[in-house]
Structure formats: structure tokens, C-alpha cells
Amino acid sequence: MNLSQQEWASQLEADTNAVILDVRTEDEWNEGIIPGAILNDIYKGQGFIYKLEELDKSKNYYVYCKAGGRSAQACSIMKQMGFENAFNLEGGFMNWEGEIASVE
């Protein structure tokens, strides 16, 4: 499901069962992340799928990439794999106005 930047941020803030998933590359990840995100690069193909299989399907996933395209694709894959709730950040990280953390 696509959510606007504002909807995504406010829903995430109120969600006690939330996981933030960053599907960008490691280089993009190193430029800064949404605090609390976990990295799973969609370009890793089967490796991306393996990592998804390790995740708890009962959680609510807030998924983002740079512009919203890869994360929309990731949400679609997750839905096919049985994840009930995967929310795509429309406009992606490049339009994110919330807090940004640096990777340590």
C-alpha cells in the first residue's frame, strides 16, 4: 500500500508493531537512513528474498528506497510472500522530511 510521506510518518509513529525496511543499496544506506531502519537491498535478488523469509510476517513493515519505485516493488513481493502489511513510502528517502540518522 502506498502512503504519502505524511501518512507514512504519522502511521509509523503510532504503530507499536512497526519495522522500518530500507531496500536501497549499501552505498545509499551509508548516506543516511530513517532512524531504526534495517537494510535489505532489493538488488541482491535471491539474497533479498532469503532475508525477507527471516522476518516476522506479523509485523507491519514501512518500506522505503530512494524515490519509491524499488520499495513499491518490495511491498508487492512481500505481499506475495504472505506479509499482511507492507507500506510504501511515496517519493522515497529523497523527499523525506523527518529525522535522518547516520550509519555508525
Secondary structure, DSSP 8 states (H G I E B T S, - for coil): -EE-HHHHHHHHHH-TTEEEEE-S-HHHHTT-B-TT-EE--GGGTHHHHHHHHTS-TTSEEEEE-SSSHHHHHHHHHHHHTT-SEEEEETT-GGG--S--B---
